Amino acid sequence: MEKVKTSVTLSNEILDWIDKEIENRKFASRSHAVEYCINKIMKLNKTI
C-alpha cells in the first residue's frame, strides 16, 4: 500500500503515551502508532 506523508497536531499527553509505547516496542514510530490506532477505529466501525 502506498503511503502519503501528512501531518497531524496532537496533545502532549497523546505524544507522551505514543513515545512510551515506542520505548516499550509496541510501535516502531509515531507514524506507526497513529496508523495502528486509526486502523483499529476503522475496523470497529467496519469501514474497511
C-alpha positions in Angstrom: 0.0 0.0 0.0 1.4 3.4 -1.0 1.7 5.8 1.9 1.4 9.6 1.7 3.2 11.9 4.0 0.9 14.2 6.1 1.0 16.0 9.4 -1.2 16.0 12.5 -1.4 18.0 15.6 -1.6 16.0 18.9 -1.7 16.9 22.5 1.4 16.4 24.6 -0.4 13.8 26.6 -1.0 11.7 23.5 2.6 12.2 22.2 3.9 11.1 25.6 1.8 8.0 25.5 2.9 7.2 22.0 6.6 7.8 22.9 6.3 5.4 25.9 4.7 2.8 23.7 7.6 3.2 21.2 10.1 2.7 24.1 8.2 -0.4 25.1 8.5 -1.6 21.5 4.7 -1.7 20.8 5.2 0.7 17.9 8.1 1.4 15.6 7.4 5.1 15.2 4.9 7.8 15.8 3.5 7.2 12.3 3.1 3.5 13.1 1.2 4.3 16.3 -1.2 6.7 14.6 -1.8 4.4 11.7 -2.4 1.4 14.0 -4.9 3.4 16.1 -6.8 4.7 13.1 -7.0 1.2 11.6 -8.4 -0.1 14.9 -11.2 2.5 14.9 -11.9 1.8 11.2 -12.3 -1.9 12.0 -14.6 -1.1 15.0 -16.8 1.0 12.7 -16.5 -1.6 9.9 -15.5 1.0 7.3 -12.6 -1.1 5.8 
